[in-house]
Amino acid sequence: MNGIEKIDTLLEKLKEDSVEYNRLETRDYSLGEKKNAIRSLMNIRMPRKLSDGLADLQDEYLQEELKSKGIVYLDDIPTIQKQFNSKLSHADKISLWQGDITRLGVGAIVNAANSQMLGCFVPCHRCIDNAIHSAAGMQLREECNHIMERRRLKYGRNYEEPTGTATLTLSYNLPCDYVIHTVGPIVYGRLNEQLCRDLQNCYENVLKCCLEHNIKSVAFCCISTGEFHFPNDKAAEIAVKTVTNFLDKHSDCMERIIFNVFKDSDLSLYEEIVSTAF
């Protein structure tokens, strides 16, 4: 099969897998519309085991998508010491990189999850949770569900993941080795000290998770900004301070900690912070 035929076959398999959408007519869709339909059907699929045929088709498709995007490895990303001549503490261990976090071939990437820990079910939503699950594949939601089922058995059927914890999973079709999921604080009104401590806990517990599992490099997204409404400037300040404080004690255990940003506004905030030593 050529590329278009593989996409058509995957789309048909996903439609067959979904009772609600098995009659969706997609023959006249453009290539872009077919890819969006594939992502949408992946996004809305409830966690359950994939058939071998569907899993193989999905994995082949996602690996082709990754190849077209290109993998960014640790050696491709300069430290802030080299990039900005930064005098920030541990500048030789810290990087600032703007781009798609699902391209990073590092030890782990951090997912800003919600308390259900199953990824985003909104088709093609622009949140980081959706992007990571879409690029990893449907196996990631299945693994997260198994983890949450075990926790519900232990803590009760209404269990939701608390703010600030860190949960490790495999990465599946992502180029990183692992994904670390953390639930950031949601800011409904004014920012307060508790919300700031909660965000700090996210960074600290992810880094502790790296230590426990001998993960030498990790890329943080901008946890709790965007959909969770944490002010971007304060979030960036907390992120950098928490990471430098961690490296004061554990510098020998990490090769690199990357602050991954997507928006130009976040890039400017981090550039200003890492250019100033605390």
N, C-alpha and C positions, 0 to 999 in steps of 0.2 A: 504493500500500500504506500502511496505517496503521502505527503504531509496533510493535504486536504482530506484525503480519504480516511486517515487516522483520526482527524478531528471530527469528521462526520460520524465515524463508528463510535467514538467515545461519547459524543453527544447522544446518539441513539441509545447506547447502553445506560447512560445516566437517566434518560427519559424512561426507559423500561424499569429502572430501579426505583422510580418515583411514581407511585400510583396516581398522585394528583396531576402530574405533568406528562404522563405517558402519551397523551394525544397532542402535545404541543407541536405545532407545525413550524419547522425550522428550515425547510428545504430552500426557501428563497432568502434566507439570512445571508448577509455579507460575512466575510471572514471575521471581522471584528465583532459582529453581532453573535456569531457562533461561539467565539471565545468568551464573550460576556455571558452567554447562556450556560456554557460549561461551568464557569465560575459561580454563577447564580445557583445552579442545581447542586453544586458542591456545598455552597454556603448554607442552603436551607435543609440539607440532608441531616436527619437526626442520627445520632451516633449508633452505629451497628456495624457488624462485620461486613467487609467488602468481599464479594466473590473474587476468586483469583483472576478471572478475566477482566473484570472492571478495574481491579487494583493495578494489573499490569498495563492496561491501556492508559489509566490516569498517570502512573509513574513515568511511562514513556513520554507522554505529552508534557508533563511538568519538567522533565529533564531537558526536553527540547526548548521549552520556554526559558529555562535557566541558562542554557547554552546561548540563546539569542541575547539575553540580558548581559551575560558575562559575569564571572565570579571575581570578586575583589578579595585578594588575600592580604594577610597581615603585612607582608613586605611591601605591598602597594600603598600602604597608608602611612604617611610620615607622622612622627610624634609632634606634639606642640612645641617641643624644644627646637626641632628642625624647621617646622613650618612657620612658627611665629617668633622664634627666638625667645620663647617664654621663660620667665624666671620663676614660674609657679613651682611649688614643691613637687618633685617627682615628674617633672615635665618630660623626662625621657621614657616614662611608662604610660603616658596619657596621649590619646589622639582625639582629634575632632574631625569627623567625616560627614559630609553631606551626601545623601543619596538613599537608595532603596536598601533597607536593612536586610532584605531577603537575598541579597547578592553576596553577603559577607561570609567568606570562608574562614571563620574564626572558631574558637573553642565553643562559645555559646553566644546566642543573641537573647535579648530580654524582650518578652512580650508583655505589654500592658493589658492584662486580662480583666474580665469582669468577675463578679463574685460567683457566677455559675461555672466558670472555668471551662466552658465548652466552645469558646470562640464566638464570633459574631455571626448571627443568623440573617442579618439584613443583606440581601443580594448586592454584591459589588460595593459594599460600604467602604468608605475611604479610611476607616480607622486602622491602626496598626494591627489590632487583633485579627481583623478580617484579612489583611495582607499576608500575615504570617501563616495563618491556617490555610489560606488559598494556595500559597506557594509550597507549603509542606505537604498538603494532600489530606484526604479525608481520614487517614489513619491517625493523624494527630488528635482529631476530635474523639476518636474511639479510645485512644489511650487516656486522654483527659477524663473521659467518662468513667473508665475503669477506676481511675484514681479517686474520683468523686464518689463513686459507688462504695468504695472501701471506707471512705471517710463518713459517708452517710450511715453506713452500718455501725460505725464506731460512735458517732456523735448525734445521730438522729436524722430522720428523713428530710427535715427542713434545713439541713446543714448548707451553709454557703461559706465560701472561702473568705477568711478574714482579711482585712486590709494589712498589707505589709509583709505577708509571708512570701516564700519563694518555693516553687514547685518545679522540679526537673523532669523533662521528658526527652525522648528521642527527637530527632529533627526531620527524619524521613526524606523528603525531596529537597530540603534546604541544604546549602553547602556547608553550613556550620555543623558542629558535632552534636550540640544539644540546644534545646530551647528552655529558658528559665522563665516561668510565668509568675508575675506578681500583680496583686490587685492594689492599685493606687487609691488614695483618698479622693472622694468626690467633694468639690467645693460648691455648696448650694447657696451660700451667702457670703459673709465676710471671712477672710482667711484668719485662722487663729493658730495658737501654738500647737495644739493637738494635731491639727492637720499637717503642720510642718514636721512634727515628730513622726507622724504616720508615713509621710513621704521619705523621710530619712531612713525609717525602718525598711522600706522597700529596697533602697540601695544597699543598706547594710546586710540584709538577709540574702540578697542575691550574691553579694561578695562572699558571705559565709558559705553559701552553697557551692561557689566555685572552689573554695578551700577544701571543703569536704569531699569533693569529687575530682580534685586535682585538675581543674580547668584553669588553664594558664592565660587565656584571653577571653574577654567578654565585651560585647557591644550593647550599651544601654540606649534604648529609645528615650524620648522625652516623656517619662512616666507622668500620668495624671493631667497633662496639658490637653488642650483640644476638648474632647468630649467630656472630660471630667473637670474642666474649668479651673484647674490650678493655674495661678498666674505664671506665665512663662518665665519672667525674669527671676522670680523667687524660686521657682522649681530648678532653674539652671544653677542658681547660687547654692541651693541645698545639695544638688547632685555633685558639683565640683568639690565642695567642702567635705562631703561624706567620703568621696573617693580618696581625696588627699589624706584625710584622717586615717582611713583604712590602710593606705600605703605606708603611712608612718610606722605601722606595726607589722605589715606583711609584704613589704616591697619585694622581698626575695621570692615570694610565692606566685607573683604575677608577671607575665611578660608584657601585657598591654591591656589597658582599659580604654575603650573607645566610647566617646559621646557621639552617637549617631543623631543627626538632625535632618529634617526634610525641608522645612521652610527656610527661606532666606532670613526671616525675622529671628528665628531661633539660632541660626548660624551667627548672626551679628551679636546676639546676646552672649553666646559662648565665647566668641572671639574676644569680646571685651573682658570677660571674666578671666580667661586663661592668659590674657596679656598682662594681668595684674596679680602680683604675688600676694597671698593673704598674709 
